[in-house]
């Protein structure tokens, strides 16, 4: 199990170099999956996971001046890594994006992504998700 540290990091939104996306966001810094092909793995193999303390407020501020668009999640770490089950950082991000009319494209290897298909049913504005598992 990785150590979870709560910090403030800015910006959440970063420029994205993938075609069709202007911005990308990683709800976590570091990744528990520790895939050998991924750059998110700490050199010692024991990554700390860093989350921002108030991700919803910070993200709402950062997207306030932007036109709704698709935000890419999962560039540097998996947004549905095991700690997401308790920390809910990705779910919070999706809630903010949906309320503001944004969409998300998510890269994950986790079936935890299925948990968030309920967002429209609980009153969150429909959210278009593109996912690769």
C-alpha positions as CSV (number, residue, x, y, z in Angstrom):
1,X,0.0,0.0,0.0
2,X,1.3,3.4,-0.9
3,X,1.4,6.4,1.4
4,X,-1.3,9.0,0.6
5,X,-0.2,12.6,1.1
6,X,-2.7,15.5,0.8
7,X,-1.2,18.6,-0.6
8,X,-2.1,21.5,-2.8
9,X,-0.7,21.3,-6.3
10,X,-1.4,23.6,-9.1
11,X,-2.3,23.6,-11.8
12,X,-4.5,20.6,-12.0
13,X,-5.1,21.2,-15.7
14,X,-2.1,20.9,-17.9
15,X,-1.6,21.3,-21.6
16,X,-2.1,18.1,-23.5
17,X,0.1,17.1,-26.5
18,X,-2.4,14.5,-27.7
19,X,-4.4,15.2,-30.9
20,X,-8.0,16.4,-30.1
21,X,-7.2,17.4,-26.5
22,X,-6.1,20.8,-25.3
23,X,-6.0,19.8,-21.6
24,X,-5.2,16.8,-19.5
25,X,-5.6,16.2,-15.8
26,X,-4.2,13.6,-13.4
27,X,-6.3,13.4,-10.1
28,X,-3.3,11.6,-8.5
29,X,0.5,12.2,-8.6
30,X,2.1,8.8,-8.5
31,X,0.4,5.4,-9.1
32,X,-0.1,2.2,-7.2
33,X,-0.2,0.0,-10.2
34,X,3.5,0.4,-10.7
35,X,3.4,-0.8,-14.3
36,X,6.9,-1.4,-15.6
37,X,6.2,0.5,-18.8
38,X,5.0,3.6,-17.1
39,X,6.9,6.7,-16.1
40,X,4.7,7.3,-13.0
41,X,6.7,4.6,-11.1
42,X,9.1,5.9,-8.5
43,X,12.7,4.8,-8.9
44,X,12.6,2.9,-5.6
45,X,9.4,1.2,-6.6
46,X,7.5,2.6,-3.6
47,X,5.6,5.7,-4.9
48,X,3.9,8.1,-2.6
49,X,0.5,9.0,-3.9
50,X,-0.2,12.7,-3.7
51,X,-3.8,14.2,-3.9
52,X,-4.9,17.8,-3.8
53,X,-6.8,18.8,-0.7
54,X,-9.8,20.4,-2.3
55,X,-9.8,19.1,-5.9
56,X,-13.4,20.2,-6.6
57,X,-12.9,23.9,-5.7
58,X,-9.6,24.1,-7.4
59,X,-10.8,22.5,-10.6
60,X,-13.9,24.6,-10.7
61,X,-11.6,27.7,-10.5
62,X,-9.3,26.4,-13.2
63,X,-12.1,25.7,-15.8
64,X,-14.2,28.8,-15.0
65,X,-12.8,30.7,-18.0
66,X,-12.8,27.8,-20.5
67,X,-15.3,26.7,-23.0
68,X,-16.7,23.2,-22.3
69,X,-14.5,20.6,-24.0
70,X,-13.1,17.1,-23.6
71,X,-10.5,16.8,-20.8
72,X,-8.1,13.8,-21.0
73,X,-7.5,11.9,-17.7
74,X,-4.8,9.3,-17.3
75,X,-1.7,10.8,-19.0
76,X,0.8,10.4,-16.1
77,X,-1.1,8.1,-13.7
78,X,-4.1,5.9,-13.7
79,X,-7.2,7.8,-12.5
80,X,-8.8,4.6,-11.2
81,X,-5.8,3.1,-9.3
82,X,-6.7,1.2,-6.1
83,X,-6.7,4.2,-3.7
84,X,-9.5,5.8,-5.8
85,X,-12.0,3.5,-4.1
86,X,-11.5,5.5,-0.9
87,X,-10.1,8.8,-2.0
88,X,-12.7,9.5,-4.8
89,X,-10.5,12.1,-6.5
90,X,-11.5,11.0,-10.0
91,X,-15.2,10.9,-9.2
92,X,-15.0,14.5,-7.8
93,X,-13.3,15.6,-11.0
94,X,-16.0,14.0,-13.1
95,X,-18.7,15.7,-11.0
96,X,-17.2,19.1,-11.5
97,X,-16.6,18.6,-15.3
98,X,-20.2,17.3,-15.8
99,X,-21.8,20.2,-13.9
100,X,-19.8,22.7,-16.1
101,X,-20.7,20.9,-19.4
102,X,-17.3,19.3,-20.0
103,X,-16.6,15.7,-21.0
104,X,-13.8,13.4,-20.2
105,X,-11.7,10.8,-22.0
106,X,-10.2,8.3,-19.5
107,X,-7.3,5.9,-19.9
108,X,-7.4,3.2,-17.2
109,X,-6.7,-0.4,-16.6
110,X,-9.1,-0.7,-13.7
111,X,-12.7,-1.9,-13.6
112,X,-13.3,0.6,-10.8
113,X,-14.3,3.0,-13.7
114,X,-17.7,1.2,-13.8
115,X,-18.5,2.7,-10.4
116,X,-19.0,6.1,-11.9
117,X,-21.6,5.1,-14.6
118,X,-24.2,6.2,-12.0
119,X,-23.4,9.9,-12.3
120,X,-26.4,10.8,-14.5
121,X,-28.7,8.7,-12.3
122,X,-27.9,10.7,-9.2
123,X,-28.6,14.0,-10.8
124,X,-25.2,14.9,-12.3
125,X,-25.6,16.3,-15.8
126,X,-24.8,13.7,-18.4
127,X,-21.1,13.2,-19.0
128,X,-19.6,11.8,-22.2
129,X,-16.9,9.4,-21.3
130,X,-14.5,7.7,-23.6
131,X,-12.6,4.9,-21.8
132,X,-9.8,2.4,-22.6
133,X,-9.4,-0.5,-20.2
